[in-house]
């Protein structure tokens, strides 16, 4: 364990001087010596109407009452950040030195490598393999997740923080949606020319919708950009027939693109940002994929398919662009939430009457650009990961005995019993062995789930709705190192949401920047990247919407595209590429 350095003391002094007064102080009460007492800072607790202290979480109470780790029982004293002040609270704690034994890193302004340099945390590189055999065994069986265990310091893999995992990614909450009913009413079979038919087989059953829609690509769902453009022509007919004068087929995010790569990714892969193509780091802003993407959206704009004022929706988040028009039934295709699929936007009147909404995949470009931009399956999009986006560090406040106990506690979560506790909470037998009154207060006197055998496989059927606040309060949601059996969790989706999330997660994000690269960026490099990006992104947000509207760079002409790339690089975009590539090269 490193000692506190003079540099660390100077850093802390600077932080204290520049921060507002501390909102929390992670003080540890002296114990009896029979228990490992761990203080734990988390950014968010549960709804206060359910329980006010996270120590009252029923899973925490069950584990601390019935298990020992490193020879003793373990107890937790959770410190929850004030709502709206999570970042200030975290940075104040680190700046004053009043931080907890365990700190959730989601609000951190420092990297684990920085904290290691300052002696603020434990280097777990040797301790995790020794004391977490269940986790290590799971990572060996899931090698694609193993990189998330490591932070790279001088190109050497180190374990400085811990995260949680799931056996599969949680279903996406949003994605592309389209008016299926408009296709049925106004579309015709692209091969035979026959009018489509469809509707509810049972007027009293909202899940009984059937139709015979066929897309130009030959299937019953849109796969390609050409399928989308075929839909847009039908949407135009639908809006004209209904007298919708202020509707449109689609509205992109107000800056004209998404850094996650949504829609763009089908034009050769990657994202309009920096990504990894399997060989090198690519600047997705100035490559031919971006050119084909802009040519496509420029065509859609000229054809009247785009919202002419898409760049004015500056206050809208990407999955709720111009939601008022969507819920008024004036939009053909949009990026929306689970709450917009099926019959949910049908208000029974106006342009929404009879609305049936389906989800669809990220489209594959088969129209614009050259061979490298066509036929490529999407590989960079907004998607949940199998690893938790939050991590925790074990700080220098802990003794080695406490560190080992905590690691054993986390490793327990990778056993069958621990995974079920994380996923759905307590069963009836476990409930009888815990003092928690929470389940009883929610009417869950027999626990939160039953286990059934379906085709020889164990399937969990929780009594709780995963969309409800109570569900998270009944399990171990706020502990970042949890392990979740997502594949066995019945989320109670109706057929339309199930269809939508299957489409939204049809492709897997695989072109992300490698963790070994992002975790190896030095503080100086990170500052330089941030400075360049600040000006560059402001420039892009001005010129890309203009290019889509045909008011700026001519993305169709070679001279216009060269001018676009030249101006982007005036903002030193290629310097960022060089930084990332040099780090990647250091591993080769």
DODO-258665 format. One line per field, with one value per residue (C-alpha): z negated, x negated, y; chain; residue in three letters. Coordinates in Angstrom, 3 decimals. Each point is the difference from the previous one (the first is absolute). Layout:
N
up = Z; ...
east = X; ...
north = Y; ...
chaine = A; ...
residu = ALA; ...
END
This chain:
588
up = 0.000; 0.996; -2.559; 0.451; 1.978; -0.191; 3.433; -1.373; -2.887; 2.388; 2.228; -2.909; -1.200; 3.447; 0.182; -3.394; 0.961; 3.217; -1.291; -1.822; -3.613; -0.397; 0.063; -1.517; -2.287; -0.016; -3.655; -1.345; -3.475; -2.129; -0.103; -2.239; 2.086; 0.797; 3.231; 3.075; 0.100; 3.481; 0.956; 3.548; 2.050; 2.691; 2.299; -0.276; -2.492; 0.250; -0.269; -3.579; -0.177; 0.234; -2.433; -0.964; -0.607; 2.444; -2.964; -0.073; 3.389; -0.644; 1.952; -1.938; -3.249; 1.037; 0.965; -3.028; -2.352; 1.470; 1.501; -1.079; 2.163; -0.956; -3.288; -1.168; 0.802; 2.031; -0.531; 2.287; -0.765; 3.236; 0.763; 2.758; 1.873; -0.193; 3.172; 2.601; -1.731; 0.660; 1.822; -2.524; -2.848; 1.461; 0.826; -3.372; -1.776; 2.052; -0.387; -3.776; -0.615; -1.683; 2.560; -0.798; 0.073; 3.235; 2.538; 3.019; 2.905; 2.256; -1.072; -0.247; 1.454; -0.437; 1.614; -2.031; 1.388; -1.356; -3.382; 0.011; 0.577; -2.983; -2.284; -0.382; 0.924; -0.195; 2.937; 0.222; 2.767; -2.177; -2.515; 2.424; 1.571; -3.471; -1.720; 2.833; 1.623; 1.082; 1.869; 1.641; 1.089; 1.531; 1.886; 1.387; 1.349; 1.354; 1.359; 1.895; -3.379; -1.604; 1.258; -2.200; -3.069; 0.861; 0.060; 1.891; -1.687; 2.211; 2.288; -2.877; -0.997; -3.600; -2.005; -1.623; -0.010; 0.130; 2.021; 0.320; 2.873; 1.471; 1.901; 2.849; 0.647; -1.379; 2.837; 1.586; -1.223; 3.305; 3.726; 3.392; 0.228; 2.983; 0.821; 1.099; 0.435; 2.656; 1.986; -0.184; 0.994; 2.664; 1.183; 2.670; 0.457; 1.749; 2.173; 0.816; -0.474; -2.114; -2.860; -3.462; -2.500; -3.768; -3.306; -3.270; 0.197; -3.209; -0.563; -3.760; 0.078; 0.605; 0.566; 2.868; 2.835; 3.231; 3.463; 3.253; 0.395; 2.120; 0.498; 3.191; -1.596; -0.121; -3.706; -2.361; -1.642; 1.331; 0.271; 2.474; 0.747; 3.158; -2.239; -1.966; 3.146; 1.218; -3.323; 0.306; 3.310; -1.677; -2.987; 2.355; 1.507; -3.479; -1.141; 3.211; -0.245; -3.604; 0.560; -2.227; 1.201; -2.763; -0.212; 1.340; 0.448; -2.321; -2.121; -0.799; -3.264; 0.158; 0.678; 2.953; -1.452; -3.184; -1.443; -0.942; 3.729; 0.313; 3.675; 1.030; -0.867; 2.935; 2.439; -0.343; -3.776; -2.922; -1.258; 0.876; -2.755; -0.692; 0.213; 0.534; 3.310; -1.165; 1.227; -0.841; -1.552; 2.522; 0.051; 1.025; 0.615; 3.130; 1.586; 2.979; -2.308; -1.189; 3.574; 1.023; -3.135; 0.785; 3.630; -1.195; -2.403; 2.561; 2.431; -2.618; -0.724; 3.688; 0.390; -2.843; -2.211; -2.895; -2.510; 1.579; -3.470; -1.502; -1.078; -2.136; -2.415; -2.163; -3.294; 0.968; -1.058; 2.852; -0.831; -0.295; 2.971; 0.590; -2.098; 0.242; 3.744; -0.588; -2.523; 2.285; 2.692; 2.483; 0.326; 1.969; -1.570; -3.111; -2.696; -2.975; -3.207; -0.819; -0.994; 3.645; 1.539; 0.554; -0.610; -2.598; 2.041; 1.149; -1.826; 1.747; 1.988; 2.523; 1.907; -2.658; 0.350; 0.971; -0.373; -0.105; -0.627; 0.561; -0.900; 2.670; 0.238; 0.800; 3.816; 2.317; 2.762; 3.487; 1.944; -0.734; 0.248; 1.309; -0.762; -3.370; -1.107; 1.140; -1.417; -3.342; -3.083; -2.730; -2.656; -2.066; -1.500; -3.230; -1.869; -3.534; -0.924; -1.892; -2.395; -2.425; 1.114; -3.636; -1.865; -3.571; -1.574; -3.364; -1.640; -2.308; -2.928; -0.036; -1.679; 2.000; -2.166; 1.018; 3.664; 0.038; -1.737; 2.550; 2.930; -1.426; -0.387; 3.663; 1.073; -1.811; 2.439; 2.777; -1.610; 1.008; -3.172; 0.212; 3.634; -0.806; -2.871; 2.414; 2.692; -1.813; -3.747; -2.717; 0.268; -2.798; -1.816; 0.065; -1.096; -3.135; -0.832; 0.136; -2.342; 2.934; -0.108; 3.489; 1.817; -2.463; 0.483; 3.746; -0.368; 1.036; -2.908; 2.110; 1.497; 3.324; 2.416; 0.665; 2.066; 2.743; 2.383; 3.656; 2.563; -2.592; -0.702; -3.122; 0.680; -2.566; -0.242; -2.290; -1.563; 0.387; 3.150; 0.942; 1.179; -3.503; -2.716; -2.478; 2.155; -0.322; -3.717; -0.484; 1.555; -0.033; 2.584; -1.431; -0.585; 3.157; -0.294; 0.219; 2.460; 1.794; 1.712; 2.640; 2.215; -2.643; -0.900; 1.266; 0.634; 0.884; 3.462; 2.262; 3.520; 1.475; -2.517; 0.298; 3.794; -0.331; -2.437; 2.062; 3.014; -1.961; -1.322; 3.188; 0.682; -2.630; -0.662; 0.757; 1.390; -3.286; -0.936; -1.801; -3.784; 0.049; 2.053; -1.865; -3.418; 1.049; 0.943; -2.270; -1.828; 2.345; 3.073; -1.390; -0.493; 3.544; 1.429; -1.982; 1.265; 3.621; -0.262; -1.552; 3.027; 2.535; -1.145; 0.003; 3.605; 0.992; -1.559; 2.275; 3.277; 0.031; -0.184; 2.691; 2.196; -0.426; 1.132; 2.931; -1.398; -0.746; 1.376; 3.170; -1.193; 3.501; 1.654; -0.734; -0.440; -2.500; -2.015; -0.016; -1.258; -2.792; -1.135; 0.221; -2.201; -2.526; -0.291; -0.568; -3.398; -0.463; 0.216; 1.299; -3.123; -1.986; 2.446; -0.407; -3.815; 0.005; 2.702; -1.812; -3.109; 2.032; 1.657; -3.409; -0.600; 3.249
east = 0.000; -1.464; -0.539; 1.550; -2.343; -0.741; 1.584; 3.180; 0.126; -0.438; 2.740; 2.386; -0.724; 0.787; 3.213; 1.137; -0.634; 1.992; 2.956; 3.155; 0.255; 0.201; 3.484; -0.865; -2.709; -0.585; -0.725; -0.457; 1.163; -2.266; 1.324; -0.257; -2.651; 2.357; 1.198; -1.623; 1.537; -0.037; 1.047; 1.344; 0.840; 2.654; 1.347; 3.637; 2.116; 3.578; 3.210; 0.262; 3.594; -1.342; -2.891; -2.100; -3.360; -1.601; -1.026; 3.717; -0.263; 1.326; -2.790; -2.663; 1.716; 0.217; -3.685; -1.329; 2.113; -0.803; -3.488; -3.582; -2.821; -3.643; 0.983; 2.567; 3.392; 0.011; 2.041; 0.521; 0.539; 1.256; -0.378; 2.311; -0.725; 2.589; 2.137; -1.251; -3.369; -1.555; -3.077; -0.643; 0.404; -2.432; -2.657; 0.326; -0.554; -3.073; -1.282; 0.355; -1.179; 3.315; 0.805; 1.404; -1.585; 1.824; 0.785; 2.251; -1.861; 2.844; -0.434; -3.770; -2.108; -3.133; -0.964; -0.983; -3.531; -0.148; 1.199; -2.580; -2.741; 1.279; 0.240; 3.761; 1.005; -1.045; -1.679; 2.029; -1.993; -1.221; 2.848; 2.903; -1.280; -0.798; 3.269; 2.561; -0.086; 3.655; -0.462; -3.210; 1.645; 2.911; -2.367; -1.864; 3.324; 0.795; -3.338; 1.591; 0.818; -3.397; -1.459; 2.442; -1.804; -3.184; -1.398; -3.252; -2.828; -3.068; 1.522; 0.147; 3.392; 0.910; 3.159; 0.756; 3.787; 2.806; 3.180; 2.997; 1.052; 3.057; 0.357; 1.486; 0.719; 3.157; 2.489; -0.204; 2.572; 0.085; -0.577; 1.512; 3.809; 2.343; 3.707; 0.852; 3.672; -0.904; -1.804; 3.070; 2.458; -2.009; -2.636; -0.044; -2.051; -3.230; 0.070; 3.664; 1.415; 2.841; 1.305; -1.061; 2.562; -0.156; 1.597; 1.058; 1.156; 1.944; 1.308; -0.214; -3.607; -2.551; -2.728; 1.860; -1.301; -0.884; -0.949; -1.595; -2.517; -3.033; -3.004; -2.055; -2.781; 2.440; 0.772; 2.647; -2.270; -2.197; -3.673; -1.549; -0.051; 1.955; 2.721; 0.094; 0.296; 2.815; 1.772; -0.554; 1.865; 2.916; -0.109; 0.250; 3.160; 1.416; -0.594; 1.430; 3.143; 0.590; -0.731; -3.086; -1.799; -2.594; -1.072; -3.109; -1.574; -2.983; -1.882; -3.678; -1.523; -0.390; -3.764; 0.624; -1.748; -0.479; -3.423; 1.307; 0.194; 3.762; 1.061; -3.531; -1.396; 1.787; -2.079; -3.149; -0.104; -1.358; 1.232; -0.430; -2.581; -3.154; 0.396; -1.987; 0.437; -1.851; -3.360; -0.382; 1.706; 2.192; 1.238; 3.604; 0.591; -2.109; 0.158; 2.095; 2.614; 0.893; 0.133; 2.459; 2.070; 0.215; 0.854; 2.860; 1.428; -0.429; 2.063; 2.664; 0.107; 0.325; 2.764; 1.953; -0.331; -1.794; 1.396; -1.109; -0.620; -1.790; -2.945; 2.311; 0.855; -2.982; 1.698; 1.050; -1.866; -0.764; 2.787; 2.653; -0.609; 3.160; 2.014; 3.048; 0.278; -0.563; 2.825; 2.224; -0.431; -1.853; -3.279; -0.718; -3.290; -1.809; -2.447; 2.228; 0.469; 1.773; 2.954; 0.684; 0.276; 3.117; 3.260; -1.400; 0.159; 3.568; 2.105; 3.159; 0.356; -1.717; -3.058; -0.882; 3.243; -0.828; -3.744; -2.097; -3.713; -2.759; -3.669; -2.665; -3.717; -2.808; 0.130; -2.748; -0.923; 0.455; 0.426; -2.667; -3.789; -2.248; -0.448; -1.625; 3.052; 2.594; 1.048; -1.777; 1.869; 0.239; -2.691; 0.184; 3.327; 1.715; 0.235; -0.194; -3.141; -0.587; -2.224; 1.220; -0.834; -0.712; -3.058; -1.274; -3.406; -1.243; -1.722; -2.991; 2.407; 0.316; -2.260; -1.119; 2.252; 2.993; -1.031; -0.111; 3.385; 1.541; -1.457; 1.417; 3.386; -0.039; -1.143; 3.007; 2.195; -1.375; 1.327; 3.436; 1.557; -1.749; 0.970; 3.661; -0.155; -1.350; 2.509; 3.320; -0.574; 1.102; 1.968; 2.260; -2.735; -2.424; 2.722; 0.525; -3.696; -0.109; 1.376; 1.160; 3.646; -0.130; 1.406; 2.862; 0.817; 0.287; 2.167; -2.815; 0.309; -1.230; -2.978; -0.369; -0.097; 0.522; -2.172; 1.521; -1.466; 0.697; -1.450; -2.489; -1.273; 0.521; 2.137; 0.696; 3.471; -0.092; 3.181; -1.331; 0.124; -3.602; 1.244; 1.185; -2.040; 0.747; -1.819; -3.371; 0.547; 0.633; -3.303; -3.601; 0.302; -2.292; -3.065; -2.061; -1.775; 3.161; 0.433; 3.364; 1.598; 1.655; 0.764; 2.332; 1.784; 3.568; 0.674; 3.624; -0.223; 3.035; -0.557; -0.666; -2.658; -1.575; -0.149; -1.424; -2.820; -0.930; -0.402; -1.830; -2.522; -0.228; -3.523; -2.715; -2.232; -3.535; -1.947; -0.415; -3.340; -1.949; -0.075; -3.760; -0.132; 2.540; -1.354; -3.572; 0.614; -2.179; 1.421; -1.943; 1.314; 3.509; -0.149; -1.275; 2.765; 2.611; -1.334; 0.060; 3.431; 1.580; -0.680; 0.351; 3.445; 1.281; -1.186; 1.606; 3.296; 0.071; -1.145; 1.498; 3.665; -0.789; -1.587; 3.090; 2.164; -2.299; -0.803; -3.676; -2.522; 0.915; -0.509; 0.664; -2.979; -3.566; -1.026; 2.789; -0.841; -3.715; 0.829; 2.133; -2.795; -2.606; 2.058; 0.692; -3.725; -0.638; 1.457; -2.765; 2.247; -2.847; -2.025; 2.581; -0.272; -3.778; 0.243; 2.294; -1.980; -3.300; 1.491; 1.337; -3.400; -1.675; 1.766; -1.259
north = 0.000; 3.355; 2.708; 3.424; 2.160; 3.680; 0.299; -1.504; 2.439; 2.915; -1.394; -0.401; 3.521; 1.362; -1.987; 1.226; 3.614; -0.294; -2.008; 0.986; -1.200; -3.774; -1.432; -3.364; -1.339; -3.753; -0.513; -3.528; -0.883; -2.173; -3.565; -3.009; -1.757; -2.888; 1.608; 1.503; 3.465; 1.528; 3.515; 0.220; 3.131; -0.374; 2.685; -1.050; -1.900; -1.209; 1.975; 1.268; -1.233; -3.569; 0.299; 2.979; -1.709; -2.418; -2.141; -0.903; -1.675; -3.535; -1.720; 1.906; -0.983; -3.641; -0.235; 1.861; -2.105; -3.409; 0.030; 0.552; 1.314; -0.295; -1.573; 2.564; 1.374; 3.179; 3.152; 2.977; 3.644; 1.559; 3.687; 1.220; 3.219; 2.799; -0.118; 2.448; 0.438; -3.408; 1.286; 2.782; -2.452; -2.518; 2.578; 1.692; -3.293; -0.755; 3.540; 0.151; -3.565; -0.895; -2.684; -3.428; -3.439; -0.743; 2.731; -0.287; 1.614; 1.129; 3.627; 0.051; 2.776; -2.138; -3.283; -3.076; 0.365; 3.571; -1.233; -2.773; 2.566; 1.945; -3.036; 0.335; -3.543; -3.617; -1.704; -3.212; -1.655; -2.856; -0.065; -0.510; -3.258; -1.333; 0.879; 0.067; -3.469; 0.133; 3.257; -1.192; -3.262; 1.919; 2.299; -3.010; -1.257; 3.490; 1.244; 2.886; 1.577; -0.517; 3.290; 1.943; -1.286; 1.854; 3.502; 0.435; 1.858; 0.442; -2.662; -2.501; -1.447; 0.826; -0.596; 3.344; -0.023; -2.546; -0.109; -2.276; -2.247; -1.701; -3.247; 2.032; 3.671; 1.558; 0.612; 3.422; 2.494; 1.897; -0.301; 0.696; -0.231; 0.275; 0.204; -3.532; 0.907; 2.598; -2.693; -2.245; 2.714; 1.817; -2.482; -2.667; -3.139; 1.075; -3.137; -0.620; 3.493; -1.399; 2.144; -1.121; -1.221; -0.107; 0.845; -1.585; -3.595; 0.642; 3.518; -0.573; -1.224; 2.787; -2.626; -1.719; 2.217; -1.827; 1.258; -1.101; 2.840; -0.916; 2.294; 0.394; -2.072; -2.917; -0.355; 1.296; 2.582; 2.830; -0.977; 2.440; 3.707; -0.827; -1.473; 3.250; 2.099; -2.241; 0.641; 3.749; 0.097; -1.761; 2.348; 2.985; -1.505; -0.635; 3.575; 1.463; -2.137; 1.015; 3.681; 0.035; 3.108; 0.298; -3.642; -1.697; -3.423; 0.334; 2.552; -0.623; 1.198; 3.769; -0.084; -2.323; -3.051; -1.988; -0.763; -3.450; -0.741; -0.587; 0.052; 1.045; -3.434; -1.640; 2.052; -2.095; -0.426; 1.951; 3.345; 3.704; 0.063; -2.017; -3.757; -3.193; -1.834; -3.089; 1.246; 3.668; 3.023; 1.785; 3.567; -0.562; 3.698; 0.308; -3.466; -1.094; -1.519; 3.487; 1.244; -2.739; 0.681; 3.722; -0.711; -2.196; 2.577; 2.763; -2.107; -0.554; 3.720; 0.917; -2.582; 1.580; -3.064; 1.722; 2.428; 3.310; 1.436; -3.002; 2.158; 2.143; -2.832; 0.882; -0.808; -3.530; -3.106; -2.415; -2.480; 2.720; 2.273; 2.062; -2.435; 2.287; -0.697; -3.728; -0.206; 2.072; -2.634; 2.223; -1.932; -3.162; -1.160; 1.168; -1.009; -0.688; -1.931; -3.224; 2.169; 0.917; -3.493; -2.073; 1.847; 2.392; 3.231; -0.722; 2.578; -1.133; 3.188; 2.226; -1.182; -2.601; -1.915; -3.573; 0.529; -3.167; 0.535; -2.541; 0.223; -0.501; -0.713; 2.372; 0.111; -1.268; 2.436; -1.420; 3.244; 2.624; 0.120; -2.752; -3.717; 0.723; 1.983; -2.539; -3.346; 0.480; -1.175; 2.659; -0.325; 3.201; 1.098; 0.968; -3.271; -1.272; -1.882; -3.217; 1.915; 2.634; 3.537; 0.862; -1.253; 0.125; 0.497; -1.215; 2.933; 0.284; 0.349; -3.796; -2.506; -3.014; -2.148; 2.135; -0.027; -3.787; -0.205; 2.348; -1.936; -3.222; 1.724; 1.045; -3.464; -1.483; 1.934; -2.237; -3.168; -1.323; 1.344; 3.355; 0.496; -0.652; 2.494; 2.619; -0.852; -0.395; 0.214; -2.420; -3.221; -1.230; -1.952; 2.925; 2.387; -2.107; 0.435; 3.803; 2.667; 2.159; 1.124; 1.496; -3.024; -0.284; 3.684; -0.636; -3.093; -2.344; -2.394; -2.951; 1.792; 1.769; -2.950; -3.668; -2.326; -2.121; -2.538; 0.760; -2.408; -1.163; 3.512; 2.091; 3.078; 2.672; 1.451; 3.015; 1.265; 3.510; 2.093; 0.924; 3.392; 0.905; 1.701; -2.795; -2.554; 1.716; 0.569; -3.724; -1.071; 1.235; 2.764; 2.710; -2.165; 0.489; -3.362; -2.116; -2.895; -0.199; -2.993; 2.149; -2.999; -1.432; 3.207; 0.179; 3.679; -0.563; 1.582; -0.172; -1.362; 3.438; 1.037; -3.446; 0.444; 3.500; -0.834; -3.047; 2.295; 2.710; -2.532; -2.058; 1.275; 0.078; 2.974; -1.188; 2.987; 1.861; 1.463; -2.758; 0.328; -0.403; 3.220; 2.131; -1.003; 0.808; 3.626; 2.136; 3.042; 2.298; -1.824; 0.047; 3.764; 0.458; -2.201; 1.941; 3.343; -1.133; -1.609; 3.085; 2.183; -2.796; -1.071; 3.575; 0.274; -3.313; 0.985; 3.026; -1.514; -3.506; 1.061; 2.580; -2.690; -2.177; 2.914; 0.726; 3.427; -0.614; -2.451; -1.861; -3.578; -1.321; 1.655; -1.082; 3.627; 0.638; -3.093; 0.791; 3.489; -1.483; -2.345; 2.746; 2.311; -2.775; -0.605; 3.692; -0.790; -2.628; -3.040; -2.144; 0.776; -1.926; -2.891; 0.032; -0.074; -3.013; -1.791; 0.507; -1.589; -2.925; -0.443; -0.182; -3.329; -1.530
chaine = A; A; A; A; A; A; A; A; A; A; A; A; A; A; A; A; A; A; A; A; A; A; A; A; A; A; A; A; A; A; A; A; A; A; A; A; A; A; A; A; A; A; A; A; A; A; A; A; A; A; A; A; A; A; A; A; A; A; A; A; A; A; A; A; A; A; A; A; A; A; A; A; A; A; A; A; A; A; A; A; A; A; A; A; A; A; A; A; A; A; A; A; A; A; A; A; A; A; A; A; A; A; A; A; A; A; A; A; A; A; A; A; A; A; A; A; A; A; A; A; A; A; A; A; A; A; A; A; A; A; A; A; A; A; A; A; A; A; A; A; A; A; A; A; A; A; A; A; A; A; A; A; A; A; A; A; A; A; A; A; A; A; A; A; A; A; A; A; A; A; A; A; A; A; A; A; A; A; A; A; A; A; A; A; A; A; A; A; A; A; A; A; A; A; A; A; A; A; A; A; A; A; A; A; A; A; A; A; A; A; A; A; A; A; A; A; A; A; A; A; A; A; A; A; A; A; A; A; A; A; A; A; A; A; A; A; A; A; A; A; A; A; A; A; A; A; A; A; A; A; A; A; A; A; A; A; A; A; A; A; A; A; A; A; A; A; A; A; A; A; A; A; A; A; A; A; A; A; A; A; A; A; A; A; A; A; A; A; A; A; A; A; A; A; A; A; A; A; A; A; A; A; A; A; A; A; A; A; A; A; A; A; A; A; A; A; A; A; A; A; A; A; A; A; A; A; A; A; A; A; A; A; A; A; A; A; A; A; A; A; A; A; A; A; A; A; A; A; A; A; A; A; A; A; A; A; A; A; A; A; A; A; A; A; A; A; A; A; A; A; A; A; A; A; A; A; A; A; A; A; A; A; A; A; A; A; A; A; A; A; A; A; A; A; A; A; A; A; A; A; A; A; A; A; A; A; A; A; A; A; A; A; A; A; A; A; A; A; A; A; A; A; A; A; A; A; A; A; A; A; A; A; A; A; A; A; A; A; A; A; A; A; A; A; A; A; A; A; A; A; A; A; A; A; A; A; A; A; A; A; A; A; A; A; A; A; A; A; A; A; A; A; A; A; A; A; A; A; A; A; A; A; A; A; A; A; A; A; A; A; A; A; A; A; A; A; A; A; A; A; A; A; A; A; A; A; A; A; A; A; A; A; A; A; A; A; A; A; A; A; A; A; A; A; A; A; A; A; A; A; A; A; A; A; A; A; A; A; A; A; A; A; A; A; A; A; A; A; A; A; A; A; A; A; A; A; A; A; A; A; A; A; A; A; A; A; A; A; A; A; A; A; A; A; A; A; A; A; A; A; A; A; A; A; A; A; A; A
residu = UNK; UNK; UNK; UNK; UNK; UNK; UNK; UNK; UNK; UNK; UNK; UNK; UNK; UNK; UNK; UNK; UNK; UNK; UNK; UNK; UNK; UNK; UNK; UNK; UNK; UNK; UNK; UNK; UNK; UNK; UNK; UNK; UNK; UNK; UNK; UNK; UNK; UNK; UNK; UNK; UNK; UNK; UNK; UNK; UNK; UNK; UNK; UNK; UNK; UNK; UNK; UNK; UNK; UNK; UNK; UNK; UNK; UNK; UNK; UNK; UNK; UNK; UNK; UNK; UNK; UNK; UNK; UNK; UNK; UNK; UNK; UNK; UNK; UNK; UNK; UNK; UNK; UNK; UNK; UNK; UNK; UNK; UNK; UNK; UNK; UNK; UNK; UNK; UNK; UNK; UNK; UNK; UNK; UNK; UNK; UNK; UNK; UNK; UNK; UNK; UNK; UNK; UNK; UNK; UNK; UNK; UNK; UNK; UNK; UNK; UNK; UNK; UNK; UNK; UNK; UNK; UNK; UNK; UNK; UNK; UNK; UNK; UNK; UNK; UNK; UNK; UNK; UNK; UNK; UNK; UNK; UNK; UNK; UNK; UNK; UNK; UNK; UNK; UNK; UNK; UNK; UNK; UNK; UNK; UNK; UNK; UNK; UNK; UNK; UNK; UNK; UNK; UNK; UNK; UNK; UNK; UNK; UNK; UNK; UNK; UNK; UNK; UNK; UNK; UNK; UNK; UNK; UNK; UNK; UNK; UNK; UNK; UNK; UNK; UNK; UNK; UNK; UNK; UNK; UNK; UNK; UNK; UNK; UNK; UNK; UNK; UNK; UNK; UNK; UNK; UNK; UNK; UNK; UNK; UNK; UNK; UNK; UNK; UNK; UNK; UNK; UNK; UNK; UNK; UNK; UNK; UNK; UNK; UNK; UNK; UNK; UNK; UNK; UNK; UNK; UNK; UNK; UNK; UNK; UNK; UNK; UNK; UNK; UNK; UNK; UNK; UNK; UNK; UNK; UNK; UNK; UNK; UNK; UNK; UNK; UNK; UNK; UNK; UNK; UNK; UNK; UNK; UNK; UNK; UNK; UNK; UNK; UNK; UNK; UNK; UNK; UNK; UNK; UNK; UNK; UNK; UNK; UNK; UNK; UNK; UNK; UNK; UNK; UNK; UNK; UNK; UNK; UNK; UNK; UNK; UNK; UNK; UNK; UNK; UNK; UNK; UNK; UNK; UNK; UNK; UNK; UNK; UNK; UNK; UNK; UNK; UNK; UNK; UNK; UNK; UNK; UNK; UNK; UNK; UNK; UNK; UNK; UNK; UNK; UNK; UNK; UNK; UNK; UNK; UNK; UNK; UNK; UNK; UNK; UNK; UNK; UNK; UNK; UNK; UNK; UNK; UNK; UNK; UNK; UNK; UNK; UNK; UNK; UNK; UNK; UNK; UNK; UNK; UNK; UNK; UNK; UNK; UNK; UNK; UNK; UNK; UNK; UNK; UNK; UNK; UNK; UNK; UNK; UNK; UNK; UNK; UNK; UNK; UNK; UNK; UNK; UNK; UNK; UNK; UNK; UNK; UNK; UNK; UNK; UNK; UNK; UNK; UNK; UNK; UNK; UNK; UNK; UNK; UNK; UNK; UNK; UNK; UNK; UNK; UNK; UNK; UNK; UNK; UNK; UNK; UNK; UNK; UNK; UNK; UNK; UNK; UNK; UNK; UNK; UNK; UNK; UNK; UNK; UNK; UNK; UNK; UNK; UNK; UNK; UNK; UNK; UNK; UNK; UNK; UNK; UNK; UNK; UNK; UNK; UNK; UNK; UNK; UNK; UNK; UNK; UNK; UNK; UNK; UNK; UNK; UNK; UNK; UNK; UNK; UNK; UNK; UNK; UNK; UNK; UNK; UNK; UNK; UNK; UNK; UNK; UNK; UNK; UNK; UNK; UNK; UNK; UNK; UNK; UNK; UNK; UNK; UNK; UNK; UNK; UNK; UNK; UNK; UNK; UNK; UNK; UNK; UNK; UNK; UNK; UNK; UNK; UNK; UNK; UNK; UNK; UNK; UNK; UNK; UNK; UNK; UNK; UNK; UNK; UNK; UNK; UNK; UNK; UNK; UNK; UNK; UNK; UNK; UNK; UNK; UNK; UNK; UNK; UNK; UNK; UNK; UNK; UNK; UNK; UNK; UNK; UNK; UNK; UNK; UNK; UNK; UNK; UNK; UNK; UNK; UNK; UNK; UNK; UNK; UNK; UNK; UNK; UNK; UNK; UNK; UNK; UNK; UNK; UNK; UNK; UNK; UNK; UNK; UNK; UNK; UNK; UNK; UNK; UNK; UNK; UNK; UNK; UNK; UNK; UNK; UNK; UNK; UNK; UNK; UNK; UNK; UNK; UNK; UNK; UNK; UNK; UNK; UNK; UNK; UNK; UNK; UNK; UNK; UNK; UNK; UNK; UNK; UNK; UNK; UNK; UNK; UNK; UNK; UNK; UNK; UNK; UNK; UNK; UNK; UNK; UNK; UNK; UNK; UNK; UNK; UNK; UNK; UNK; UNK; UNK; UNK; UNK; UNK; UNK; UNK; UNK; UNK; UNK; UNK
END
